[in-house]
Amino acid sequence: MTTTSKGLAGRTSRLLKAARDESGSLAVLVLTLFLILLVSSLAVVDISDNFLAKRQLIEIGEVAITRAAHQISLSRYYSGNIVMDNSIADGAQFRIPLDCTEASSAFLEEVAASNLRGSAIQVESWDCSNDQVTATISAKIPILIKLPFGIGSDQTQITSTIAATSIIGGARG
């Protein structure tokens, strides 16, 4: 046997002996599991905070869209120019006619007066047709837990779409 093969055999047997040795420390395993648990906990907290922020944005939007849906077009209402809603299963209903210009200004005014966690709310889209109002609003909120070393962003974009319509009961005869 040559010297190099003896050296290689010796190294291999030392590696196998070290691999079979069960006297290692559990500290590395415990530390790794702790870090995995910590990162998972932070992720759950962040997801929960984003869900709560989305819920708050929906509530702000519902207040604003309800105010917009109460802007009645009196001229269309008294002239009888009312849109019929056939989507209801138990019969046709008539919608209250909306003044889209007034509805838009009421919605924008309500949104401008509100904020989400100190951040302004932007109106991404607005639609008023067939006496139904639909809007998409969004806000950038600061994240709850900032990760070290610049990991992740400082803000989260939350977006919500809301809609409303008013219906008058009864059939036109």
N, CA, C and O of each residue as an XYZ file, in Angstrom:
692
protein
N       0.837     -1.170      0.000
C       0.000      0.000      0.000
C       0.886      1.238      0.000
O       1.920      1.296      0.665
N       0.452      2.198     -0.752
C       1.248      3.417     -0.836
C       0.870      4.357      0.298
O      -0.120      4.159      1.002
N       1.686      5.375      0.447
C       1.453      6.328      1.520
C       0.184      7.142      1.287
O      -0.523      7.485      2.234
N      -0.096      7.443      0.039
C      -1.293      8.238     -0.239
C      -2.554      7.434      0.018
O      -3.545      7.984      0.499
N      -2.540      6.146     -0.291
C      -3.734      5.338     -0.039
C      -3.930      5.127      1.458
O      -5.068      5.051      1.923
N      -2.811      5.028      2.243
C      -2.935      4.917      3.690
C      -3.516      6.203      4.275
O      -4.359      6.157      5.171
N      -3.063      7.349      3.767
C      -3.562      8.640      4.245
C      -5.048      8.819      3.914
O      -5.816      9.342      4.721
N      -5.433      8.379      2.722
C      -6.826      8.480      2.306
C      -7.702      7.541      3.127
O      -8.805      7.914      3.527
N      -7.227      6.348      3.377
C      -7.976      5.384      4.188
C      -8.117      5.884      5.616
O      -9.161      5.702      6.244
N      -7.060      6.517      6.131
C      -7.109      7.059      7.484
C      -8.112      8.196      7.607
O      -8.851      8.279      8.588
N      -8.137      9.073      6.607
C      -9.108     10.176      6.618
C     -10.532      9.665      6.501
O     -11.435     10.157      7.178
N     -10.728      8.682      5.647
C     -12.068      8.128      5.468
C     -12.545      7.464      6.748
O     -13.706      7.624      7.124
N     -11.691      6.733      7.416
C     -12.112      6.063      8.652
C     -12.397      7.090      9.750
O     -13.303      6.881     10.556
N     -11.644      8.196      9.802
C     -11.928      9.246     10.781
C     -13.263      9.924     10.485
O     -14.012     10.243     11.408
N     -13.566     10.148      9.207
C     -14.849     10.751      8.839
C     -16.018      9.826      9.195
O     -17.038     10.284      9.710
N     -15.869      8.533      8.924
C     -16.920      7.579      9.276
C     -17.100      7.492     10.786
O     -18.225      7.388     11.276
N     -15.993      7.533     11.522
C     -16.066      7.495     12.972
C     -16.766      8.742     13.512
O     -17.564      8.652     14.444
N     -16.467      9.906     12.925
C     -17.116     11.154     13.351
C     -18.596     11.143     12.993
O     -19.409     11.688     13.740
N     -18.962     10.538     11.872
C     -20.369     10.488     11.462
C     -21.166      9.563     12.379
O     -22.353      9.801     12.605
N     -20.547      8.529     12.902
C     -21.241      7.595     13.789
C     -21.264      8.073     15.238
O     -21.989      7.521     16.066
N     -20.488      9.077     15.537
C     -20.396      9.586     16.899
C     -21.693     10.313     17.256
O     -22.083     11.251     16.560
N     -22.355      9.901     18.311
C     -23.622     10.480     18.729
C     -23.457     11.423     19.917
O     -24.439     11.745     20.586
N     -22.290     11.851     20.176
C     -22.054     12.706     21.346
C     -22.136     14.196     21.003
O     -21.665     15.022     21.786
N     -22.725     14.566     19.848
C     -22.833     15.961     19.417
C     -23.813     16.749     20.274
O     -24.578     16.184     21.055
N     -23.774     18.030     20.114
C     -24.616     18.915     20.900
C     -25.954     19.125     20.210
O     -26.026     19.183     18.982
N     -27.008     19.237     21.000
C     -28.337     19.531     20.465
C     -28.568     21.034     20.334
O     -29.632     21.466     19.892
N     -27.587     21.813     20.713
C     -27.744     23.268     20.680
C     -28.008     23.777     19.266
O     -28.817     24.686     19.078
N     -27.343     23.210     18.284
C     -27.546     23.636     16.893
C     -28.975     23.317     16.451
O     -29.622     24.144     15.809
N     -29.464     22.143     16.785
C     -30.824     21.757     16.427
C     -31.852     22.639     17.129
O     -32.812     23.094     16.507
N     -31.653     22.879     18.414
C     -32.583     23.706     19.180
C     -32.578     25.138     18.656
O     -33.638     25.750     18.521
N     -31.409     25.674     18.364
C     -31.304     27.037     17.836
C     -31.983     27.143     16.473
O     -32.686     28.118     16.207
N     -31.785     26.171     15.628
C     -32.419     26.170     14.305
C     -33.935     26.112     14.424
O     -34.636     26.866     13.749
N     -34.444     25.236     15.264
C     -35.886     25.139     15.451
C     -36.461     26.415     16.066
O     -37.566     26.830     15.717
N     -35.720     27.032     16.972
C     -36.163     28.297     17.564
C     -36.253     29.389     16.505
O     -37.222     30.148     16.475
N     -35.255     29.472     15.642
C     -35.277     30.488     14.583
C     -36.420     30.250     13.605
O     -37.047     31.207     13.151
N     -36.700     29.005     13.274
C     -37.827     28.679     12.390
C     -39.138     29.078     13.051
O     -40.015     29.639     12.394
N     -39.282     28.799     14.327
C     -40.485     29.178     15.059
C     -40.635     30.695     15.144
O     -41.744     31.213     15.014
N     -39.544     31.403     15.358
C     -39.575     32.867     15.440
C     -39.995     33.487     14.108
O     -40.840     34.382     14.081
N     -39.419     33.024     13.019
C     -39.768     33.546     11.694
C     -41.222     33.215     11.360
O     -41.927     34.045     10.786
N     -41.671     32.030     11.707
C     -43.072     31.658     11.463
C     -44.018     32.536     12.278
O     -45.065     32.950     11.781
N     -43.659     32.817     13.508
C     -44.490     33.688     14.350
C     -44.574     35.092     13.776
O     -45.650     35.689     13.764
N     -43.467     35.622     13.305
C     -43.465     36.945     12.692
C     -44.328     36.969     11.437
O     -45.037     37.945     11.189
N     -44.273     35.911     10.653
C     -45.093     35.838      9.441
C     -46.578     35.808      9.785
O     -47.377     36.467      9.119
N     -46.955     35.060     10.807
C     -48.362     34.987     11.216
C     -48.845     36.341     11.720
O     -49.960     36.756     11.406
N     -48.016     37.032     12.497
C     -48.389     38.354     12.998
C     -48.555     39.330     11.837
O     -49.500     40.120     11.828
N     -47.657     39.287     10.863
C     -47.727     40.188      9.707
C     -48.965     39.909      8.858
O     -49.631     40.846      8.419
N     -49.279     38.656      8.624
C     -50.465     38.298      7.844
C     -51.729     38.724      8.579
O     -52.661     39.234      7.957
N     -51.773     38.525      9.871
C     -52.937     38.933     10.661
C     -53.116     40.446     10.643
O     -54.242     40.936     10.556
N     -52.023     41.184     10.722
C     -52.097     42.644     10.683
C     -52.598     43.124      9.322
O     -53.402     44.054      9.253
N     -52.135     42.504      8.250
C     -52.614     42.873      6.913
C     -54.096     42.561      6.746
O     -54.823     43.338      6.127
N     -54.547     41.450      7.283
C     -55.968     41.109      7.216
C     -56.802     42.141      7.975
O     -57.852     42.563      7.491
N     -56.347     42.544      9.149
C     -57.054     43.550      9.933
C     -57.078     44.898      9.205
O     -58.099     45.587      9.218
N     -55.978     45.274      8.578
C     -55.925     46.528      7.818
C     -56.884     46.474      6.630
O     -57.533     47.472      6.318
N     -56.979     45.336      5.973
C     -57.925     45.191      4.847
C     -59.351     45.349      5.354
O     -60.169     46.004      4.708
N     -59.652     44.765      6.482
C     -60.993     44.878      7.077
C     -61.314     46.330      7.420
O     -62.436     46.787      7.201
N     -60.337     47.052      7.955
C     -60.533     48.462      8.291
C     -60.743     49.298      7.025
O     -61.561     50.217      7.019
N     -60.011     48.982      5.960
C     -60.181     49.702      4.696
C     -61.562     49.429      4.100
O     -62.183     50.336      3.546
N     -62.040     48.212      4.205
C     -63.386     47.880      3.720
C     -64.430     48.663      4.506
O     -65.388     49.173      3.924
N     -64.258     48.762      5.814
C     -65.215     49.518      6.636
C     -65.242     50.999      6.248
O     -66.314     51.596      6.152
N     -64.079     51.585      6.027
C     -64.018     52.984      5.589
C     -64.698     53.130      4.232
O     -65.448     54.081      4.010
N     -64.437     52.191      3.326
C     -65.053     52.233      2.002
C     -66.556     52.052      2.052
O     -67.284     52.685      1.286
N     -67.034     51.188      2.951
C     -68.478     50.981      3.060
C     -69.187     52.247      3.549
O     -70.285     52.560      3.089
N     -68.570     52.963      4.466
C     -69.164     54.224      4.931
C     -69.239     55.215      3.780
O     -70.264     55.868      3.583
N     -68.157     55.330      3.020
C     -68.113     56.290      1.915
C     -69.067     55.900      0.788
O     -69.739     56.763      0.223
N     -69.134     54.616      0.456
C     -69.994     54.179     -0.658
C     -71.463     54.268     -0.268
O     -72.315     54.508     -1.125
N     -71.772     54.079      1.010
C     -73.151     54.227      1.473
C     -73.578     55.686      1.365
O     -74.697     55.987      0.948
N     -72.681     56.583      1.744
C     -72.995     58.004      1.604
C     -73.213     58.356      0.134
O     -74.109     59.135     -0.189
N     -72.409     57.794     -0.748
C     -72.564     58.049     -2.187
C     -73.877     57.481     -2.712
O     -74.526     58.097     -3.558
N     -74.269     56.318     -2.217
C     -75.491     55.674     -2.693
C     -76.752     56.383     -2.213
O     -77.847     56.083     -2.688
N     -76.612     57.319     -1.278
C     -77.768     58.078     -0.794
C     -77.975     59.394     -1.553
O     -78.853     60.178     -1.195
N     -77.191     59.636     -2.576
C     -77.338     60.857     -3.376
C     -78.371     60.597     -4.472
O     -78.030     60.127     -5.557
N     -79.605     60.898     -4.186
C     -80.723     60.592     -5.077
C     -80.869     61.666     -6.145
O     -80.732     62.859     -5.871
N     -81.150     61.222     -7.364
C     -81.475     62.139     -8.452
C     -82.972     62.422     -8.355
O     -83.795     61.622     -8.801
N     -83.315     63.567     -7.769
C     -84.725     63.888     -7.538
C     -85.502     64.045     -8.835
O     -86.669     63.659     -8.900
N     -84.885     64.602     -9.862
C     -85.597     64.785    -11.131
C     -85.968     63.438    -11.749
O     -87.084     63.278    -12.244
N     -85.059     62.476    -11.730
C     -85.363     61.135    -12.266
C     -86.334     60.391    -11.354
O     -87.177     59.629    -11.829
N     -86.219     60.606    -10.074
C     -87.099     59.919     -9.126
C     -88.558     60.332     -9.329
O     -89.449     59.484     -9.376
N     -88.793     61.638     -9.448
C     -90.168     62.114     -9.586
C     -90.701     61.997    -11.010
O     -91.913     62.039    -11.218
N     -89.808     61.850    -12.000
C     -90.288     61.685    -13.372
C     -90.621     60.226    -13.682
O     -91.227     59.934    -14.713
N     -90.234     59.320    -12.806
C     -90.526     57.898    -13.013
C     -89.470     57.181    -13.830
O     -89.685     56.036    -14.227
N     -88.340     57.812    -14.095
C     -87.256     57.201    -14.859
C     -86.427     56.339    -13.906
O     -85.357     56.743    -13.449
N     -86.944     55.148    -13.619
C     -86.344     54.272    -12.610
C     -85.853     52.990    -13.284
O     -86.546     52.433    -14.135
N     -84.673     52.523    -12.912
C     -84.073     51.317    -13.484
C     -84.621     50.091    -12.771
O     -84.731     50.066    -11.545
N     -84.964     49.078    -13.552
C     -85.504     47.832    -13.005
C     -84.363     46.848    -12.756
O     -83.463     46.717    -13.586
N     -84.399     46.166    -11.634
C     -83.386     45.175    -11.284
C     -84.034     43.804    -11.342
O     -84.838     43.454    -10.478
N     -83.683     43.024    -12.368
C     -84.265     41.691    -12.543
C     -83.402     40.589    -11.950
O     -83.713     39.411    -12.127
N     -82.331     40.936    -11.255
C     -81.422     39.924    -10.726
C     -81.943     39.267     -9.454
O     -81.392     38.258     -9.016
N     -82.982     39.814     -8.861
C     -83.507     39.256     -7.620
C     -84.405     38.066     -7.954
O     -85.219     38.149     -8.875
N     -84.271     36.984     -7.234
C     -84.950     35.730     -7.563
C     -86.464     35.803     -7.416
O     -87.182     35.141     -8.166
N     -86.967     36.590     -6.471
C     -88.411     36.567     -6.225
C     -89.162     37.696     -6.944
O     -90.266     38.056     -6.536
N     -88.594     38.239     -7.977
C     -89.306     39.239     -8.761
C     -88.487     40.487     -8.987
O     -87.448     40.696     -8.361
N     -88.982     41.320     -9.906
C     -88.277     42.548    -10.270
C     -88.449     43.602     -9.180
O     -89.516     43.725     -8.579
N     -87.413     44.334     -8.946
C     -87.407     45.437     -7.995
C     -86.952     46.685     -8.742
O     -86.274     46.586     -9.766
N     -87.315     47.841     -8.243
C     -86.910     49.087     -8.872
C     -85.867     49.769     -8.005
O     -86.001     49.842     -6.783
N     -84.819     50.269     -8.660
C     -83.734     50.945     -7.948
C     -84.029     52.435     -7.821
O     -84.669     53.034     -8.685
N     -83.552     53.013     -6.733
C     -83.631     54.457     -6.549
C     -82.621     55.085     -7.508
O     -81.463     54.669     -7.523
N     -83.022     56.070     -8.306
C     -82.071     56.695     -9.246
C     -81.044     57.541     -8.503
O     -81.382     58.322     -7.613
N     -79.794     57.369     -8.886
C     -78.697     58.087     -8.246
C     -78.206     59.233     -9.119
O     -78.199     59.135    -10.346
N     -77.800     60.310     -8.480
C     -77.138     61.418     -9.156
C     -75.641     61.122     -9.097
O     -75.008     61.319     -8.059
N     -75.076     60.650    -10.204
C     -73.690     60.175    -10.209
C     -72.678     61.272     -9.877
O     -71.657     60.997     -9.247
N     -72.947     62.500    -10.289
C     -72.029     63.601     -9.990
C     -71.985     63.868     -8.493
O     -70.911     64.009     -7.909
N     -73.152     63.937     -7.880
C     -73.224     64.153     -6.430
C     -72.662     62.948     -5.669
O     -71.997     63.106     -4.646
N     -72.933     61.756     -6.176
C     -72.431     60.539     -5.531
C     -70.903     60.515     -5.550
O     -70.266     60.162     -4.558
N     -70.331     60.892     -6.681
C     -68.870     60.918     -6.792
C     -68.261     61.924     -5.827
O     -67.285     61.616     -5.141
N     -68.827     63.120     -5.769
C     -68.249     64.129     -4.865
C     -68.436     63.744     -3.398
O     -67.558     64.000     -2.574
N     -69.579     63.127     -3.064
C     -69.795     62.678     -1.677
C     -68.809     61.570     -1.314
O     -68.274     61.550     -0.206
N     -68.570     60.650     -2.244
C     -67.630     59.558     -1.994
C     -66.217     60.098     -1.803
O     -65.534     59.743     -0.843
N     -65.785     60.957     -2.722
C     -64.430     61.506     -2.631
C     -64.239     62.339     -1.366
O     -63.167     62.323     -0.761
N     -65.279     63.064     -0.973
C     -65.207     63.866      0.250
C     -65.060     62.977      1.483
O     -64.272     63.277      2.380
N     -65.808     61.902      1.522
C     -65.747     60.978      2.672
C     -64.396     60.267      2.728
O     -63.832     60.094      3.808
N     -63.879     59.859      1.580
C     -62.583     59.172      1.544
C     -61.456     60.131      1.931
O     -60.525     59.747      2.639
N     -61.543     61.378      1.466
C     -60.511     62.369      1.792
C     -60.483     62.681      3.286
O     -59.432     63.024      3.828
N     -61.632     62.564      3.954
C     -61.697     62.846      5.389
C     -61.216     61.667      6.231
O     -61.054     61.800      7.444
N     -60.989     60.531      5.609
C     -60.585     59.318      6.338
C     -59.127     59.002      6.065
O     -58.548     59.463      5.081
N     -58.540     58.205      6.954
C     -57.213     57.662      6.715
C     -57.126     56.286      7.348
O     -57.913     55.940      8.229
N     -56.173     55.521      6.895
C     -55.960     54.176      7.420
C     -54.607     54.143      8.101
O     -53.566     54.139      7.444
N     -54.631     54.119      9.416
C     -53.411     54.082     10.234
C     -52.472     55.238      9.897
O     -51.255     55.070      9.814
N     -53.065     56.404      9.708
C     -52.278     57.598      9.426
C     -51.881     57.765      7.978
O     -51.225     58.747      7.631
N     -52.263     56.827      7.119
C     -51.929     56.917      5.695
C     -53.159     57.342      4.900
O     -54.279     56.924      5.192
N     -52.932     58.172      3.897
C     -54.034     58.630      3.048
C     -54.572     57.476      2.210
O     -53.843     56.550      1.855
N     -55.858     57.556      1.904
C     -56.518     56.536      1.086
C     -56.678     57.098     -0.319
O     -57.166     58.215     -0.495
N     -56.268     56.327     -1.316
C     -56.386     56.741     -2.712
C     -57.561     56.018     -3.363
O     -57.832     54.853     -3.072
N     -58.245     56.727     -4.242
C     -59.324     56.119     -5.031
C     -58.698     55.655     -6.340
O     -58.244     56.467     -7.147
N     -58.679     54.342     -6.540
C     -58.087     53.765     -7.745
C     -59.062     53.817     -8.913
O     -58.668     54.110    -10.042
N     -60.340     53.532     -8.642
C     -61.344     53.580     -9.707
C     -62.703     53.931     -9.113
O     -62.961     53.702     -7.931
N     -63.563     54.488     -9.953
C     -64.914     54.878     -9.562
C     -65.824     54.614    -10.744
O     -65.490     54.961    -11.878
N     -66.988     53.993    -10.486
C     -67.950     53.743    -11.553
C     -69.351     53.943    -10.995
O     -69.693     53.427     -9.931
N     -70.146     54.692    -11.724
C     -71.541     54.912    -11.362
C     -72.363     54.672    -12.618
O     -72.398     55.519    -13.511
N     -73.021     53.526    -12.692
C     -73.839     53.212    -13.858
C     -75.009     52.351    -13.418
O     -74.894     51.543    -12.496
N     -76.138     52.534    -14.093
C     -77.364     51.799    -13.784
C     -77.731     51.910    -12.309
O     -78.195     50.947    -11.697
N     -77.520     53.076    -11.758
C     -77.845     53.360    -10.361
C     -77.140     52.423     -9.385
O     -77.681     52.052     -8.344
N     -75.929     52.060     -9.751
C     -75.075     51.268     -8.874
C     -73.715     51.945     -8.846
O     -73.197     52.341     -9.890
N     -73.138     52.080     -7.670
C     -71.815     52.684     -7.533
C     -70.806     51.619     -7.114
O     -71.081     50.783     -6.254
N     -69.629     51.672     -7.744
C     -68.550     50.740     -7.457
C     -67.256     51.533     -7.386
O     -67.018     52.418     -8.207
N     -66.431     51.220     -6.416
C     -65.154     51.921     -6.266
C     -64.078     50.962     -5.787
O     -64.354     49.982     -5.094
N     -62.856     51.264     -6.168
C     -61.687     50.552     -5.659
C     -60.815     51.572     -4.953
O     -60.440     52.592     -5.530
N     -60.495     51.288     -3.696
C     -59.660     52.180     -2.901
C     -58.439     51.422     -2.403
O     -58.458     50.197     -2.285
N     -57.381     52.165     -2.115
C     -56.160     51.527     -1.619
C     -55.433     52.471     -0.668
O     -55.653     53.682     -0.664
N     -54.571     51.879      0.125
C     -53.741     52.646      1.060
C     -52.446     51.883      1.302
O     -52.415     50.652      1.292
N     -51.390     52.641      1.516
C     -50.106     52.040      1.889
C     -49.954     52.222      3.391
O     -49.957     53.343      3.899
N     -49.820     51.105      4.091
C     -49.675     51.168      5.545
C     -48.278     50.693      5.937
O     -47.694     49.852      5.253
N     -47.746     51.223      7.026
C     -46.446     50.735      7.494
C     -46.593     49.308      8.034
O     -47.618     48.953      8.616
N     -45.560     48.508      7.831
C     -45.623     47.136      8.331
C     -45.478     47.149      9.845
O     -44.863     48.050     10.417
N     -46.042     46.155     10.473
C     -46.062     46.089     11.932
C     -44.695     45.732     12.504
O     -44.234     46.347     13.466
N     -44.054     44.736     11.907
C     -42.757     44.272     12.405
C     -41.737     44.395     11.279
O     -41.869     43.763     10.230
N     -40.717     45.220     11.514
C     -39.663     45.376     10.517
C     -38.589     44.327     10.763
O     -38.092     44.175     11.879
N     -38.246     43.616      9.720
C     -37.207     42.600      9.839
C     -35.830     43.268      9.811
O     -35.657     44.306      9.172
N     -34.862     42.682     10.494
C     -33.519     43.288     10.545
C     -32.792     43.160      9.205
O     -33.201     42.399      8.329
N     -31.722     43.912      9.071
C     -30.820     43.869      7.915
C     -31.510     44.295      6.620
O     -31.076     43.897      5.539
N     -32.569     45.092      6.704
C     -33.233     45.610      5.507
C     -34.027     44.582      4.734
O     -34.319     44.786      3.556
N     -34.381     43.481      5.374
C     -35.165     42.443      4.702
C     -36.614     42.910      4.608
O     -37.178     43.372      5.600
N     -37.214     42.797      3.445
C     -38.611     43.181      3.253
C     -38.748     44.664      2.979
O     -37.757     45.385      2.864
N     -39.992     45.110      2.876
C     -40.259     46.521      2.595
C     -40.773     47.211      3.852
O     -41.041     46.566      4.866
N     -40.906     48.527      3.769
C     -41.374     49.305      4.912
C     -42.878     49.506      4.895
O     -43.459     49.881      5.913
N     -43.528     49.259      3.744
C     -44.957     49.489      3.608
C     -45.624     48.328      2.892
O     -44.989     47.577      2.151
N     -46.928     48.201      3.135
C     -47.744     47.197      2.468
C     -48.903     47.899      1.778
O     -49.540     48.773      2.366
N     -49.180     47.523      0.541
C     -50.289     48.092     -0.217
C     -51.541     47.246      0.050
O     -51.544     46.039     -0.191
N     -52.598     47.889      0.549
C     -53.872     47.227      0.808
C     -54.889     47.801     -0.171
O     -55.001     49.020     -0.298
N     -55.639     46.933     -0.870
C     -56.624     47.365     -1.864
C     -57.958     46.698     -1.580
O     -58.010     45.546     -1.149
N     -59.042     47.435     -1.828
C     -60.380     46.905     -1.602
C     -61.336     47.446     -2.656
O     -61.239     48.608     -3.051
N     -62.260     46.605     -3.109
C     -63.307     47.014     -4.037
C     -64.641     46.907     -3.320
O     -64.941     45.890     -2.695
N     -65.442     47.967     -3.413
C     -66.731     48.022     -2.733
C     -67.790     48.493     -3.718
O     -67.482     49.179     -4.693
N     -69.032     48.124     -3.459
C     -70.133     48.527     -4.331
C     -71.403     48.666     -3.511
O     -71.536     48.078     -2.438
N     -72.336     49.456     -4.033
C     -73.630     49.636     -3.371
C     -74.691     50.014     -4.391
O     -74.397     50.595     -5.435
N     -75.909     49.676     -4.070
C     -77.066     50.077     -4.841
C     -78.254     50.168     -3.911
O     -78.274     49.526     -2.860
N     -79.228     50.945     -4.279
C     -80.443     51.056     -3.477
C     -81.588     50.442     -4.265
O     -81.675     50.620     -5.480
N     -82.457     49.728     -3.586
C     -83.567     49.058     -4.256
C     -84.879     49.468     -3.571
O     -84.982     49.490     -2.344
N     -85.852     49.782     -4.389
C     -87.198     50.071     -3.895
C     -88.004     48.785     -4.066
O     -88.013     48.194     -5.147
N     -88.667     48.360     -3.022
C     -89.462     47.145     -3.110
C     -90.728     47.330     -3.936
O     -91.216     48.449     -4.102
N     -91.249     46.237     -4.446
C     -92.525     46.263     -5.159
C     -92.349     46.272     -6.652
O     -91.270     46.546     -7.177
N     -93.432     45.966     -7.318
C     -93.442     45.934     -8.770
C     -94.226     47.120     -9.305
O     -95.125     47.635     -8.640
N     -93.889     47.537    -10.478
C     -94.550     48.658    -11.122
C     -95.741     48.119    -11.910
O     -95.579     47.218    -12.733
N     -96.889     48.638    -11.677
C     -98.038     48.045    -12.348
C     -98.833     48.912    -13.157
O     -99.818     48.473    -13.750
